[in-house]
Structures are given as structure tokens and as C-alpha cells.
């Protein structure tokens, strides 16, 4: 039996395989402005952060302000790309179905994006009442505020919870709030998570063994 009483999942890259899709849209749009970056750059510099931080980095690369409608256009294009291509992370549906303790999703994305992608991947029914967005509280990772809010809402202390994250920013946010954190490393191309996460696993089956079977 797991020692934890509550599990807090990140969304992008943990529940839904959206990171390659969303980041590629952002790379393409940035390159249209002259940024000259690739997907690996996006994973390193954009992953897990708030949208404004991504915008700031792109503006620094091109040395000028981006168009005022950049974020709105990105949201539209990424939503369309998600609709066409998004899938649940391999093995996560089976993991969620097997859980016997409370769980929720806490993400840096806006709630409509979280719901959109969970619905497209068939995961929304599992999280319908337990979705927490940084946009609601206007505090973003690496602040631990989103995880603290989620834990308190579900009635748990940080030491009773474990967070599942795939970004260094998210792992640091969990640690900043005194949460144990599982680093999901399937897309950790820079090997950043192992030094800071409580555990690291590259498959949902391995995470399931930790959370359900032991």
C-alpha cells in the first residue's frame, strides 16, 4: 500500500501527451518572427512555465516585441493541433483507474485548456471536480501555491501528498512546498529531474507500482 494519501498530477506531459504538440506550435510561431529555435530548445526553456515567461524569452531572442495577439493566436492554433493529435500519456489511464486514494490535477495552463485536453483524451471524467489552474490564483510554478491550494482543498497536508511532474519547474515547485515529487522522465532529454525529484520513473507502469502496489 502506498504511504501517500493523495496524488497531485501535472497535466501536460503527465496526463496528456501535449508537450510535443504545444511546443511545436510555439516553436513554429516563434520562428516565423525570426527566433530560429527548435523543439529541444522549447523543452529546455518553455516546458512547465507560464505563457508570459515563454513570450519574454521569444522577445529576447528576436530583440523586439511580439504581436499583441500572439498568445491568442497560439491558443487557437494549439487547441486545433491538440484536437487533431493529442493522446493520453501511455499507461496513465490504467494508472488513474487503479487508484484507491484521492487525486487531482494541478496545472500551469488555463482551466479551459486543461478541460479541453482531458476531454479529448477521455480523462476528464476522472478529474471533473478536481482541476486546479495557476490562472485561478495567478501564481505560477516554481511557486508551490498551486500544489498547496490543491492539497488543502482535498483536505491533506503536503507530507501526505505526492506530486507527479515532468518539468524541472514543476519539480521545484513541489519541493518548494515540501511535497514529495515523482519526476516522469519520458521526455526529460536534459536529464534534469533526477537530481531534484524524490523519485524518477520513465513509465507510468513504474509509477503505478510505487503508488498502487507498494
GUSE-591475 format. One line per 5 residues: their letters; for each residue x, y, z negated of N, C-alpha, C. Coordinates in pm, 1 decimal, m for minus. Layout:
N
A = X/Y/Z/X/Y/Z/X/Y/Z  ...
This chain:
214
XXXXX = 84.5/m119.9/0.0/0.0/0.0/0.0/87.7/124.4/0.0  50.8/223.9/79.2/127.3/347.4/85.6/123.1/421.4/m47.5  232.4/490.3/m81.1/235.8/569.4/m204.3/162.9/702.0/m187.4  123.9/735.1/m64.8/60.7/863.3/m38.3/m91.3/853.8/m47.0  m153.5/965.5/m82.0/m298.9/971.9/m94.1/m362.9/1049.9/20.8
XXXXX = m282.0/1118.3/100.7/m334.2/1199.7/210.3/m227.6/1213.6/318.0  m269.4/1213.0/443.6/m178.1/1227.9/556.5/m218.9/1350.7/636.6  m121.8/1436.7/665.6/m145.0/1557.5/743.8/m70.5/1543.5/876.7  m144.4/1537.0/984.9/m85.8/1522.8/1117.5/m71.7/1658.2/1186.5  42.9/1682.4/1248.1/50.9/1785.6/1350.6/m31.1/1735.5/1470.1
XXXXX = m63.1/1823.6/1562.4/m143.6/1782.5/1678.0/m57.8/1756.9/1801.8  0.1/1862.5/1858.9/75.0/1849.9/1983.7/201.0/1766.3/1963.4  211.0/1658.9/2040.4/327.3/1572.8/2031.8/318.3/1464.9/1926.6  217.4/1472.6/1840.3/196.9/1370.8/1736.7/67.4/1294.5/1761.5  m42.2/1366.7/1780.3/m170.3/1302.7/1811.7/m194.1/1298.1/1962.5
XXXXX = m164.3/1408.5/2029.5/m186.8/1416.3/2174.2/m53.6/1442.2/2243.9  m36.1/1377.6/2358.7/90.4/1388.1/2431.1/87.6/1512.6/2520.1  82.1/1627.4/2454.6/62.6/1754.4/2524.1/191.4/1832.5/2545.6  297.4/1799.1/2472.6/418.7/1879.7/2480.1/476.9/1888.5/2622.0  491.7/1777.5/2694.3/544.8/1790.7/2830.7/454.5/1874.5/2920.4
XXXXX = 323.2/1863.9/2900.4/228.4/1934.5/2986.6/229.7/2083.8/2958.0  207.2/2119.5/2831.9/201.1/2260.6/2795.6/332.3/2332.7/2817.0  442.3/2266.4/2783.3/572.1/2330.4/2800.8/608.6/2347.7/2947.7  566.6/2252.7/3033.0/596.5/2267.0/3175.7/521.1/2385.8/3234.7  396.2/2405.5/3192.1/321.4/2523.0/3237.9/393.2/2650.4/3194.8
XXXXX = 440.5/2652.5/3071.3/509.8/2770.6/3020.1/641.7/2793.8/3093.5  714.3/2686.6/3120.5/839.5/2697.7/3196.3/812.7/2753.8/3335.8  711.9/2699.8/3402.1/680.9/2745.5/3537.9/644.8/2894.4/3540.0  564.7/2935.1/3442.8/523.7/3075.6/3438.1/642.6/3165.8/3404.5  727.7/3119.9/3312.9/846.4/3198.7/3276.9/941.9/3210.9/3396.1
XXXXX = 955.1/3101.7/3470.3/1046.2/3104.7/3585.4/994.6/3193.2/3697.9  863.6/3205.5/3709.1/807.7/3299.0/3807.0/848.2/3442.7/3776.3  882.9/3467.8/3649.5/926.2/3601.0/3606.7/1078.3/3614.4/3606.0  1148.1/3503.4/3641.7/1293.1/3508.8/3650.4/1368.3/3452.3/3531.5  1302.9/3371.8/3448.6/1367.9/3320.5/3327.7/1473.5/3213.9/3356.6
XXXXX = 1451.3/3133.7/3460.7/1547.0/3030.0/3501.2/1575.0/2930.2/3388.2  1469.0/2868.0/3336.7/1481.0/2769.2/3229.2/1421.3/2636.9/3275.3  1445.5/2531.7/3196.7/1389.0/2401.6/3228.4/1314.9/2346.1/3107.1  1261.8/2224.1/3121.3/1179.5/2165.7/3016.8/1259.4/2139.6/2889.5  1385.1/2101.8/2902.7/1466.9/2078.6/2783.6/1487.1/2208.0/2705.3
XXXXX = 1501.1/2318.0/2775.2/1509.9/2447.9/2708.0/1381.2/2472.9/2628.5  1268.3/2444.1/2690.2/1140.2/2466.8/2623.1/1127.1/2380.7/2499.1  1167.5/2254.2/2507.9/1161.2/2168.1/2389.9/1245.2/2223.8/2275.7  1359.3/2278.8/2309.8/1450.4/2329.3/2206.9/1403.4/2462.4/2147.9  1348.4/2549.4/2231.8/1321.6/2686.2/2187.3/1174.1/2719.1/2168.0
XXXXX = 1083.2/2643.6/2228.6/941.0/2674.5/2219.3/864.0/2578.5/2128.9  907.9/2455.0/2120.8/833.3/2348.9/2055.2/807.0/2378.1/1908.1  679.6/2370.9/1870.2/641.9/2387.2/1730.7/625.0/2529.9/1684.5  656.9/2625.6/1770.3/648.4/2765.5/1730.5/517.8/2830.1/1774.0  495.5/2953.1/1725.4/375.3/3024.4/1767.2/397.9/3085.8/1905.0
XXXXX = 289.8/3115.5/1972.2/297.0/3163.5/2108.3/375.9/3294.2/2118.4  359.5/3382.9/2020.9/428.9/3510.8/2027.6/580.4/3492.7/2024.5  627.2/3392.2/1951.8/771.3/3365.0/1949.1/820.4/3320.2/2086.4  739.5/3240.0/2155.3/774.8/3198.1/2291.2/780.1/3318.9/2384.7  681.6/3406.0/2371.9/677.7/3526.8/2454.2/801.6/3612.2/2429.1
XXXXX = 838.3/3628.1/2302.5/955.9/3709.1/2269.0/1082.2/3652.1/2333.4  1094.7/3519.9/2331.9/1212.3/3456.5/2391.9/1214.7/3476.1/2542.9  1098.2/3464.6/2606.5/1091.7/3484.0/2752.0/1126.6/3628.1/2787.5  1075.2/3723.0/2711.5/1106.1/3863.6/2738.8/1255.4/3891.6/2722.4  1318.1/3825.3/2625.3/1462.7/3842.6/2608.1/1539.0/3784.9/2727.4
XXXXX = 1489.9/3673.6/2780.7/1556.2/3610.5/2895.5/1548.0/3697.1/3020.3  1432.6/3760.2/3042.1/1414.2/3837.5/3164.7/1443.8/3986.7/3143.8  1466.8/4022.2/3017.3/1505.3/4158.7/2981.2/1401.1/4262.3/3022.4  1274.6/4222.9/3006.7/1165.5/4316.0/3032.8/1037.3/4258.2/2974.8  935.7/4340.8/2952.6/809.1/4289.2/2900.5/740.8/4197.4/3002.1
XXXXX = 669.6/4099.0/2953.1/591.7/4012.9/3040.8/455.9/4077.5/3065.8  381.5/4034.6/3167.2/249.3/4091.7/3193.1/156.5/4078.3/3071.9  68.9/4174.8/3054.1/m19.5/4176.0/2937.7/m110.3/4053.8/2931.0  m143.6/3998.4/3046.4/m235.6/3884.4/3047.6/m161.4/3750.1/3047.4  m32.0/3749.4/3019.9/48.6/3627.2/3027.5/m9.1/3516.9/2939.3
XXXXX = m38.4/3548.6/2813.9/m87.5/3446.1/2721.3/m223.1/3393.9/2765.1  m312.5/3481.2/2807.7/m444.5/3437.6/2852.2/m433.9/3347.0/2974.9  m348.1/3384.6/3067.9/m328.7/3301.6/3187.4/m267.7/3167.2/3148.4  m172.2/3169.7/3055.3/m112.4/3043.9/3008.2/m218.3/2952.7/2947.3  m303.5/3008.2/2863.8/m408.1/2926.9/2802.0/m497.2/2863.0/2908.6
XXXXX = m535.5/2940.8/3007.3/m622.3/2889.2/3113.2/m553.7/2777.9/3190.9  m429.6/2803.0/3233.9/m358.0/2703.2/3312.8/m327.7/2577.9/3231.5  m290.9/2595.2/3105.9/m258.1/2478.2/3024.0/m382.6/2396.0/2993.8  m495.7/2462.0/2968.2/m619.7/2387.8/2944.1/m656.1/2303.5/3065.8  m637.6/2360.8/3185.2/m665.9/2286.3/3307.3/m570.2/2168.4/3323.0
XXXXX = m444.2/2191.2/3290.4/m345.4/2083.1/3300.0/m373.2/1973.4/3197.2  m412.7/2012.9/3076.8/m447.8/1913.6/2975.0/m565.2/1828.2/3022.3  m665.8/1894.5/3079.1/m785.2/1822.3/3124.9/m750.0/1717.2/3227.9  m652.1/1747.4/3311.8/m615.1/1655.3/3419.4/m521.3/1544.3/3373.0  m439.3/1570.8/3272.1/m328.4/1478.9/3245.3/m310.9/1430.0/3102.1
XXXXX = m375.8/1490.7/3006.0/m342.0/1460.7/2866.4/m388.3/1321.0/2824.4  m311.3/1259.1/2737.3/m342.9/1128.5/2679.6/m308.8/1131.6/2531.0  m367.5/1040.8/2453.3/m322.9/1031.2/2314.7/m180.6/978.5/2310.0  m106.1/1016.9/2208.3/27.0/961.4/2188.4/14.5/809.9/2174.5  103.7/737.7/2237.0/97.6/591.7/2239.3/93.0/534.6/2097.4
XXXXX = m13.6/461.0/2067.6/m26.6/394.2/1939.2/m95.0/474.8/1830.5  m123.0/603.7/1855.9/m177.5/685.3/1747.5/m324.5/654.3/1720.2  m400.1/616.5/1822.0/m540.7/581.9/1798.8/m550.7/462.6/1705.3  m469.2/361.7/1728.3/m468.9/243.7/1641.2/m424.7/280.6/1499.9  m327.5/370.9/1488.8/m282.6/415.1/1357.2/m396.3/482.1/1281.6
XXXXX = m462.9/577.6/1344.3/m570.2/651.6/1277.5/m684.8/558.3/1238.9  m718.5/465.8/1327.3/m826.5/371.8/1298.5/m796.9/283.2/1178.2  m669.6/263.3/1149.8/m630.9/172.4/1041.2/m618.4/241.6/905.8  m625.7/373.5/903.2/m601.5/445.8/778.8/m715.6/426.9/678.7  m679.1/410.5/553.7/m776.1/391.4/446.1/m777.0/508.6/349.3
XXXXX = m696.5/610.4/374.5/m688.4/727.4/289.0/m722.7/851.5/370.2  m756.4/963.7/304.3/m792.3/1085.6/377.3/m678.3/1135.2/465.4  m716.3/1200.0/575.7/m617.8/1256.2/667.4/m679.5/1375.8/740.1  m594.0/1456.5/800.9/m641.0/1574.8/871.5/m537.2/1613.7/975.5  m567.0/1717.3/1053.1/m471.8/1772.2/1149.2/m447.6/1918.3/1114.5
XXXXX = m321.2/1958.0/1115.0/m282.0/2096.1/1085.3/m184.6/2141.2/1192.9  m225.2/2237.4/1274.4/m150.8/2270.9/1395.8/m128.5/2421.3/1409.3  m21.7/2456.6/1480.7/5.9/2596.4/1512.1/m85.4/2649.9/1621.8  m152.0/2562.9/1694.3/m237.6/2605.5/1804.4/m370.6/2659.7/1757.6  m438.9/2736.5/1843.0/m573.8/2783.8/1808.9/m671.4/2667.2/1800.4
XXXXX = m774.8/2683.0/1720.8/m865.4/2570.7/1695.2/m933.6/2522.1/1822.8  m967.3/2612.4/1914.4/m1033.9/2566.5/2036.4/m941.6/2477.3/2118.8  m810.1/2503.9/2116.7/m715.4/2418.0/2186.9/m706.3/2281.5/2118.3  m699.6/2282.5/1985.3/m691.8/2156.6/1910.6/m812.8/2070.1/1943.6  m930.9/2129.9/1934.2/m1054.2/2054.5/1960.5/m1060.0/2006.6/2105.7
XXXXX = m1019.8/2092.4/2197.3/m1020.3/2058.0/2339.9/m936.8/1932.9/2365.1  m814.8/1931.9/2312.1/m724.7/1820.3/2339.1/m763.2/1694.1/2262.8  m814.0/1710.1/2141.6/m861.3/1592.3/2068.4/m982.9/1529.7/2138.0  m1070.1/1614.7/2190.9/m1186.9/1562.8/2262.6/m1146.1/1489.1/2388.7  m1052.5/1545.7/2464.0/m1007.4/1483.2/2588.8/m943.2/1347.1/2564.7
XXXXX = m882.0/1329.2/2450.2/m811.9/1203.9/2419.5/m893.3/1107.8/2334.4  m1018.9/1143.2/2305.0/m1104.9/1055.7/2226.6/m1077.6/1056.4/2077.2  m997.3/1151.2/2030.3/m959.7/1154.7/1889.4/m1044.4/1249.8/1805.8  m1123.8/1333.4/1869.5/m1198.9/1433.5/1794.8/m1289.0/1374.8/1686.4  m1359.9/1263.8/1710.0/m1446.2/1210.6/1604.4/m1373.4/1177.6/1474.3
XXXXX = m1244.9/1147.8/1483.1/m1168.8/1114.0/1362.7/m1134.3/1238.5/1281.1  m1129.2/1355.6/1345.6/m1079.0/1476.3/1279.8/m1181.8/1589.2/1275.5  m1302.2/1564.6/1321.4/m1403.0/1668.2/1342.8/m1413.9/1767.2/1226.5  m1415.8/1717.7/1103.6/m1437.2/1803.5/987.0/m1307.9/1846.6/918.8  m1195.7/1804.0/969.9/m1068.7/1829.3/901.5/m963.3/1881.0/999.5
XXXXX = m990.8/1997.2/1057.9/m899.9/2061.7/1153.2/m855.0/2194.8/1094.3  m724.9/2213.3/1084.8/m667.7/2334.1/1025.7/m574.3/2399.7/1127.3  m599.4/2526.7/1155.4/m522.1/2601.1/1254.9/m449.2/2717.9/1190.0  m324.7/2737.4/1229.3/m248.6/2852.4/1180.2/m316.4/2984.1/1216.7  m391.3/2985.4/1326.7/m457.0/3108.6/1368.5/m562.3/3152.9/1267.6
XXXXX = m620.0/3058.8/1193.8/m722.6/3092.4/1095.7/m664.8/3171.7/980.2  m545.4/3135.6/937.1/m483.0/3203.1/822.8/m374.5/3301.8/864.4  m343.8/3305.4/996.7/m243.4/3398.2/1051.2/m106.7/3380.5/984.9  m72.4/3256.9/958.3/59.7/3221.3/907.0/107.0/3098.4/982.9  229.5/3105.8/1034.2/280.1/3001.6/1122.3/401.7/2931.0/1062.8
XXXXX = 419.2/2807.2/1105.9/537.8/2731.6/1069.8/662.2/2808.4/1117.1  770.7/2813.1/1040.0/806.4/2726.0/927.3/749.6/2764.4/791.3  658.2/2860.8/784.8/584.5/2879.2/659.7/507.2/2751.5/629.2  502.8/2708.8/503.8/427.3/2588.2/468.9/279.0/2614.1/448.6  233.1/2737.5/472.5/96.6/2776.6/435.6/m9.4/2685.6/495.5
XXXXX = 8.2/2645.2/621.8/m93.6/2562.1/686.6/m107.3/2427.0/617.6  4.2/2369.7/575.0/0.1/2240.0/508.0/m55.2/2252.4/366.6  m19.4/2359.1/298.4/m71.9/2381.7/163.0/m223.0/2400.9/167.6  m269.7/2478.8/264.4/m413.7/2500.2/280.3/m485.9/2368.6/307.7  m431.6/2288.6/398.0/m493.4/2160.0/431.1/m498.4/2068.6/308.6
XXXXX = m386.3/2058.1/237.4/m381.3/1970.3/120.2/m479.9/2015.5/13.0  m481.4/2145.1/m15.5/m571.5/2196.4/m118.4/m717.5/2175.6/m80.4  m748.6/2195.8/47.2/m887.4/2177.1/92.7/m932.4/2033.1/73.9  m842.6/1938.2/99.2/m876.6/1797.9/82.2/m862.4/1750.9/m62.1  m808.7/1836.7/m148.8/m802.8/1806.4/m291.1/m675.8/1739.3/m338.3
XXXXX = m563.7/1766.3/m271.0/m439.1/1699.5/m306.3/m326.3/1799.8/m327.3  m226.3/1757.9/m405.2/m103.2/1833.8/m423.5/m3.2/1791.3/m316.9  96.4/1876.0/m288.7/196.3/1839.3/m187.9/264.0/1705.1/m213.9  290.6/1672.1/m340.0/361.8/1546.8/m367.3/275.7/1423.3/m349.0  146.5/1444.2/m319.9/56.6/1332.0/m291.6/37.0/1311.7/m141.7
XXXXX = 95.5/1400.4/m62.1/72.8/1400.4/82.5/201.2/1370.3/159.2  184.2/1325.7/282.0/295.8/1317.8/375.9/250.6/1382.6/506.1  339.8/1460.2/565.7/313.9/1529.2/691.4/382.1/1452.5/804.7  315.3/1442.7/919.7/375.3/1380.8/1038.2/398.6/1490.5/1141.2  525.6/1513.7/1176.3/564.2/1623.9/1263.9/661.2/1576.4/1370.4
XXXXX = 664.5/1648.3/1482.7/759.8/1614.0/1588.8/855.4/1727.6/1621.0  842.2/1841.9/1554.2/930.1/1955.3/1581.9/1011.0/1991.0/1458.2  1127.0/2049.7/1480.8/1210.7/2092.8/1369.3/1140.3/2202.4/1289.7  1071.6/2292.1/1358.0/997.7/2397.6/1289.4/892.4/2338.8/1197.0  821.4/2236.2/1244.6/718.3/2171.8/1163.5/776.5/2095.2/1045.4
XXXXX = 886.7/2025.2/1069.6/952.7/1952.7/960.6/996.4/2049.9/851.3  1053.3/2162.3/891.3/1098.0/2261.4/793.2/980.9/2323.2/718.8  869.4/2342.8/788.0/750.2/2395.3/721.6/703.4/2300.3/611.6  702.4/2171.6/641.8/661.3/2073.1/541.4/757.1/2072.4/422.8  886.1/2071.5/452.4/985.5/2071.2/344.2/977.6/2199.0/261.1
XXXXX = 949.1/2311.3/325.5/935.4/2437.1/252.7/820.1/2435.1/154.3  721.7/2347.6/179.5/608.6/2333.9/88.6/620.8/2216.3/m5.9  738.9/2153.3/m10.3/764.9/2037.4/m97.4/683.0/1914.5/m58.4  655.6/1900.3/70.4/590.7/1780.4/121.8/696.9/1683.3/171.7  673.3/1554.7/155.4/748.7/1456.5/232.7/703.5/1468.4/377.7
XXXXX = 795.2/1439.2/470.4/759.9/1456.6/611.0/821.0/1345.4/695.0  738.0/1289.1/781.2/782.0/1190.5/879.3/814.3/1263.7/1008.7  935.7/1248.0/1056.9/972.8/1303.8/1185.7/948.0/1201.9/1295.3  855.7/1233.4/1385.9/827.1/1146.2/1500.2/921.3/1186.2/1612.4  1011.1/1096.6/1648.2/1127.9/1133.4/1729.7/1121.1/1091.2/1876.1
XXXXX = 1004.0/1053.9/1925.3/995.3/1007.0/2064.2/1045.1/1111.5/2164.1  1025.6/1239.4/2132.1/1071.9/1346.8/2221.0/1175.9/1435.1/2151.8  1245.3/1380.4/2053.8/1347.4/1457.1/1982.6/1480.5/1445.9/2057.0  1486.7/1511.8/2172.8/1601.4/1496.0/2261.2/1730.4/1554.9/2204.8  1716.7/1643.7/2107.3/1835.4/1705.8/2049.1/1874.7/1643.7/1914.9
XXXXX = 1805.5/1536.0/1877.3/1835.4/1466.3/1750.9/1839.0/1562.4/1632.6  1735.2/1646.7/1624.6/1730.2/1749.9/1521.7/1658.1/1706.2/1394.3  1573.4/1606.3/1402.7/1483.9/1578.0/1291.3/1545.8/1494.1/1180.1  1631.5/1400.3/1215.9/1683.3/1306.3/1117.1/1750.0/1373.2/997.8  1830.8/1478.3/1017.0/1896.3/1538.2/900.6/1800.9/1604.1/801.1
XXXXX = 1678.6/1636.8/844.3/1590.4/1714.9/757.7/1461.4/1643.0/717.7  1415.4/1547.6/796.1/1291.6/1477.3/762.9/1314.3/1373.4/653.4  1208.2/1341.0/581.6/1215.9/1236.0/478.5/1235.9/1100.0/543.3  1163.0/1077.1/652.6/1175.2/955.4/732.6/1177.0/996.6/879.0  1235.0/914.0/964.3/1222.0/934.3/1108.4/1185.8/802.0/1175.2
XXXXX = 1091.6/809.1/1267.9/1049.2/692.3/1343.7/1024.2/734.7/1488.2  1049.4/643.7/1582.3/1026.8/677.4/1723.4/903.9/609.2/1781.0  822.0/548.2/1694.9/698.4/485.5/1742.5/590.2/498.0/1636.2  465.9/502.4/1681.4/353.6/506.9/1588.8/336.8/373.6/1515.3  380.1/265.6/1576.9/373.2/135.8/1510.4/460.0/136.0/1384.3
XXXXX = 578.1/196.3/1393.8/666.2/204.7/1277.3/605.3/294.1/1169.2  543.6/404.0/1210.7/476.8/491.7/1113.8/361.0/418.8/1047.7  288.4/342.1/1125.1/176.9/263.1/1069.8/225.5/168.6/961.2  338.9/105.8/983.0/392.4/13.9/882.8/421.3/85.7/752.5  471.5/208.7/760.9/500.3/285.4/641.0/371.6/326.4/569.0
XXXX = 275.1/374.8/645.8/155.9/434.9/585.8/46.3/335.5/552.2  43.9/224.2/620.8/m68.7/131.1/604.1/m25.6/m0.7/542.3  84.8/m54.9/586.7/118.6/m191.4/549.7/204.4/m201.8/425.7  271.0/m90.4/387.7/359.3/m97.9/270.9/318.2/3.0/165.6
